[in-house]
Structures are given as structure tokens and as C-alpha cells.
Amino acid sequence: MKELRKAYIINTNRANRPGGEAERDMLNNEKCSAYFSPWKEKINQIQPNDLVFLYRNGKGIIARGLATGVVEIADYHNDDGWHENEEYFMHLNRFEKLRKAVSSSSINDIVGSRVVLSPTMVQMEYERGLKIWQVITKEYL
């Protein structure tokens, strides 16, 4: 049975890494990432051509792309040291950084309901994600 496409909002980890290293890595390398269990394994849920949005706490959606469906694993280095195989990531096709961020209140207005953005990864129905994608295309690029 073929799975239906979905949309995901991935938190760029700015709250845990205030220096922005993880976020810069995602933006510079056109990918979404999650670190350490149980969060890193969530990247495995993302399928080819799912819509992916990168979200910065306190600012909003800052980038978007289409999932490749290929999960890669890498070592992760932070102030606490070297962590083997603690980053799961996926490169994104059609990756675009937004000219201005889509705020959390704007996201709620676009989809017509409140979206809780505190988890590392928020899954939503494809149709809701497509609405966000379309508004970004018209107003945020």
C-alpha cells in the first residue's frame, strides 16, 4: 500500500544550540536534521517528495524543500564533544530560504487551526502543508 504524502515542520534546534550551528548546517547543506534519540529517528518517517519546512523558534518557517527520502547518518560535534552517529539527516530538493519568516500565528491562519511547534518534528496532512507551501510561494520568497 502506497503511503500518502505528508508535510513536516522541523525545528532547527536553535533553543538547544543558541549559537545556531545546527541551523546553519541545515541551511548551508540544504537538509533537515535531528539529533540524539528519540528525536533523530523521527527523520526516518519522512518519505520521498514530502513537504519539509525548517522552523526557527521565535521566528517561524525560514526555509522549505522536498524530501529525497534518503536518510543519512553522521557524527555530531557540539560543545559537549564528539557524538558518533547522533545526527540523522535528509537532503532536500527544491530547497529555498525564505526572504522573510512565516510566523507561528501566520502558520495557524494559513492552515485554519493551531499548530503546536515546540516538538522537534511536527507532522501534518499534505493538504495543510500544501497551503503553507503555496502561501510561501506567493508572499515569502
HUQUI-V364948 format. One record per backbone hydrogen bond with DSSP energy under -0.5 kcal/mol. NH is the residue of the N-H (numbers start at 1). CO is the residue of the C=O. E is the energy in kcal/mol with one decimal. If there is no record, write none. Layout:
# HUQUI-V364948
nh/co/e
NH/CO/E
NH/CO/E
This chain:
# HUQUI-V364948
nh/co/e
7/124/-2.3
8/51/-2.5
9/122/-2.5
10/8/-0.6
10/53/-3.2
11/9/-0.5
11/120/-3.1
12/55/-2.7
17/13/-2.0
20/17/-2.8
24/20/-2.9
25/21/-2.2
26/22/-2.2
27/23/-2.6
28/24/-3.2
29/25/-2.0
30/27/-0.6
31/26/-2.0
32/90/-2.3
34/88/-2.1
36/86/-2.0
39/36/-0.7
40/36/-2.7
42/39/-1.5
43/40/-1.4
44/41/-1.4
45/42/-1.8
46/43/-1.4
49/67/-3.1
50/47/-2.0
51/6/-2.0
52/65/-2.6
53/8/-2.7
54/63/-2.4
55/10/-3.2
56/60/-2.9
57/55/-0.5
59/56/-2.1
60/56/-2.4
61/102/-2.3
62/54/-2.9
63/54/-1.1
64/96/-2.1
65/52/-2.1
66/93/-3.0
67/50/-2.7
68/91/-1.3
71/69/-0.7
72/89/-3.1
74/87/-2.6
76/83/-3.0
78/81/-2.3
81/78/-2.0
83/76/-2.9
84/82/-0.5
86/83/-1.1
87/74/-2.2
88/34/-2.5
88/86/-0.5
89/72/-2.7
90/32/-2.2
92/30/-2.8
93/66/-3.2
95/92/-0.5
96/64/-2.5
98/62/-2.7
99/140/-2.6
100/140/-1.1
102/61/-1.8
103/101/-0.8
107/103/-2.4
108/104/-2.3
109/105/-2.1
110/106/-2.7
111/107/-2.3
112/108/-1.5
113/108/-1.0
116/114/-0.5
117/115/-0.6
122/9/-2.6
123/121/-0.5
124/7/-2.7
126/5/-0.8
129/125/-2.0
130/126/-3.0
131/127/-1.6
132/128/-1.7
133/129/-2.7
134/130/-2.7
135/131/-2.3
136/132/-2.6
137/133/-2.2
138/134/-1.9
139/135/-2.7
140/136/-2.4
141/136/-0.8
